[in-house]
Amino acid sequence: MSGTILSLLMLAGVALTGGGVYLLVKKIDRKRGILMVIAGLVMFGNVAIWAVPV
């Protein structure tokens, strides 16, 4: 179950980061783009913390 959750978090992080970069490059909505990139990086950080062996 843990592997599935980590995989879904990685996919969501990629989608958020990619969407945020798209918004920033196209200059559509800068504030939402920055927030999406930050949210994607937070998800990557969470996966990195959870994936560290104890």
FENFEN-V564865 format. One record per run of one state. SS is the DSSP state (alpha for helix, beta for strand, coil for the rest). FROM is the first residue (numbers start at 1). LEN is the number of residues. If there is no record, write none. Layout:
BEGIN
<<SS;FROM;LEN> <SS;FROM;LEN>>
END
This chain:
BEGIN
<<coil;1;1> <alpha;2;25> <coil;27;3> <alpha;30;22> <coil;52;3>>
END
